[in-house]
Structures are given as C-alpha cells and as structure tokens.
Amino acid sequence: MNPMLVAIPVFMSTILLEAWIAHRRGVAVYDIPDALTSLHFGVLSQVWGAFTALLSFGMYVLVHDHLRLFTLPLESPWVWVGALLFYDFCYYWAHRAGHEMNLFWASHQVHHSSEYYNLSTALRQSATGAFTSWPFYVVMALCGVPPLVFAVVGLIDLLYQYWVHTELVRKLGWLDRVFVTPSNHRVHHGQNDYCIDRNYGGILIVWDRMFGTFVEERDDEPIAYGIRKPLASYNPVWGNLHVFVDLLQRARAAPTLRNALRIWFDPPGGRGEPVPHLDLQSVRRFDAGTRPEVRRHALVQYLLLAAMVLHFLVTVQTLSWMPGITYALVITATTLGIGWALEERSFAHRFELARILATALAFTLLPDWFGSELPAGLRVALVGALLASLAWLPPVRQPSRPSP
C-alpha cells in the first residue's frame, strides 16, 4: 500500500489543527490561496512522482544489484540505523546542491516559493525532483544498503521533516543543537541575508555544524519567507517550470556553448557574486485580491480533487501508461483551474465551468473511471456533487469603475 494513503489524512487533519490554533492565538500564519497552492504542488509531486519514481528507485536497484561493494543483511537493526544516518548525510548534500547550483535549484525552489510558513508549506514539493536527486544516493547502493531499507529510511527522513514547518513551535533548547527543529528550519526558509544557504539538514542539524552551514534563528529579526525572485502566482505548473524556463532563455542567449552550460552549474545568485542585501521593509507578500466567494469555490473543488488524487494513488499501479498519464493530466488540469480562479484570471470562470461539466459528463458516460467500475449510486453521487459545486462558482469579477 502506498504510505501516502495513510499520510494524507494525517497531513490534512494536522493542517486544520494548526490553522485553528493559529486562529485562536491571533497569529496570521495561513492564507487560503497560498495554502491551497502548496497542496496543489503536493498533488502534482505525488501524481507525477508515481512515474518519475521509477527512474530514481530503478537506478538505485540497478546499481545495488550489479555494482555494490558489500552485501548488508536486511534483518540487522544496525543496518537500518546506519542506513538512516547514511541517508540523512546524503540528503544534506543533495539539499545543499539544491541551493548552490542552478540545475538543482530549478527543481528545489518549488519548496521555498511560499511566502508563508506552516504545515501546508511542507507539502509544497517539486514534481521534477526525481530527475535531479537520485545521483546523491547512489553511494548507498554501492555500499550495499538494500533497496527496501533505502526506501523505508528515505520515507522516515521525509516524514520527519513535515512537523518542522511551523511557526507555532518556538525554540526547543538542546534539541535545536542536535536535530532539525522548527527554529532551525525557519532559518532555512528565510530570505533574510543571514538565512541564505543555511541549515540544510533533514533530521540532524549536526551536519550543518560540521560543514559550516549552521546559523541560529535570531529573536530580534523577523523572518521573511519565500524566494528572492517571487513566484507571484497560484499556478503550480508554472511554479514547477518557471526557473527552468528562465535558465533555458539565459542559456540560449549565451554567446558560447561553454557559457550556456556554465549557467546550469552556477550558483543561483551568480558565480562569485555577493548575496544582495534584502530590505525587510520592502518585502510584500503576493496577494491577487481573491474574493471570498472564489476562495470558497476553490476549497470545495479541492475537496473533490483530493478524492480524485486518493483514487489515483490506489489505482495507478494497475493502469497502463496511457490511462495513467491521462489521469495525471486530468488532475493537473484541475489544479490549474483552481489556481487560475484564485488569481481571478479573466478566463478562469469559463475554464472552471467547462472542466466541471466535462468531468460530470465523463462520470455519466464512461463505462469505468480509470480502471474502476462505478456503481450506479456512486455515479449519481459524484455527478450530483460536481453539479452542486457549480453553485459555488462565482461570477466573473467586474472591472472596477473609475471614480467620478
């Protein structure tokens, strides 16, 4: 069973709990459009990761089966403990490369693009990460860490990092000196001058202390979250691709092939260039002025999307390539429609109307839904829910009239 099927309900319930606690404390750590966008990034990461994971894990298995230097016993607890430490060490370097080289930053920047810091930010993951991260873990395969052990400790390392994405937990004393904690990881997500390229650890912060990348959170300087070149969009597809597009354009404009290649391996801030000073007073969070009724529509559509994603994760391994990719495109189109609605795009109303009606028609006419036969009662319920959701679809925003 895909462990995400268990993790997703936990993620959703803890996000709601954090939002409720923050509301009770009067702390503004959530914004509905931003949080939904983070969830959409997580959706695309899981959906497209179902295909790209074959690359990363397949390469690991290939190296382990044919090139490993040692054979480690699967049943030894020391192998499991050592593999977790080994993975966390490799993660430190993979994560560090994700900040210090354009090729890797283009993928990793997705996780930093939110200008808020909460549990939903943890789910803002890249859909392209499998293409760039796998080489950093090949050394574990060479050393004979069994693929099952690698997969499990990787999941543990990933799930640990979920809870540290919160502003509600402050400093934790000695734990901050050993482990990655909310305080340490808040620094990592900051745009502040002192936060850039710091605190890369996954579970242990000791790697940063060993290799000179640790810095402690400052009590006298609020952290501005996000990236220096803001995404300024609720579009998760563009959020995954915009840095790649920028690098391609810069490479095409380069005078020589050497310069074009160098662009991909330079640091994001430029080779040898100092990090520009950030005036915290000038930082403004992206706000598309989304109307309350549009936010309600987006929330309703996300609930319907979540059900679709859970079904995808259950059935994707039983689908052939073409139906699987088609299903992934349907889910991607849904995230695009919700994102465009949140941005109040002029065409968003028509797109959402067409998308919802097309989905309802598909549930009505298709003999099955991507490999699953739907009982008549369930078909009626799904079509009814989709058509009822049209009641939440707000009218097109009317342009404001100039003052007389």
Secondary structure, 3 states (H helix, E strand, C coil): CCCHHHHHHHHHHHHHHHHHHHHHHCCCCCCHHHHHHHHHHHHHHHHHHHHHHHHHHHHHHHHHHHHCCCCCCCCCHHHHHHHHHHHHHHHHHHHHHHHHCHHHHHHHHHHHCCCCCCHHHHCCCCCCHHHHHHHHHHHHHHCCCCHHHHHHHHHHHHHHCCCCCCCCCCCCCCHHHHECCHHHHHHHCECCHHHCCCCCCCCECHHHHHHCCCCCCCCCCCCCECCCCCCCCCCHHHHHHHHHHHHHHHHHHCCCHHHHHHHHHCCCCCCCCCCCCCCHHHCCCCCCCCCHHHHHHHHHHHHHHHHHHHHHHHHHHHCCHHHHHHHHHHHHHHHHHHHHHHCCCCCHHHHHHHHHHHHHHHHHHCCCECCECCCHHHHHHHHHHHHHHHHHCCCCCCCCCCCC
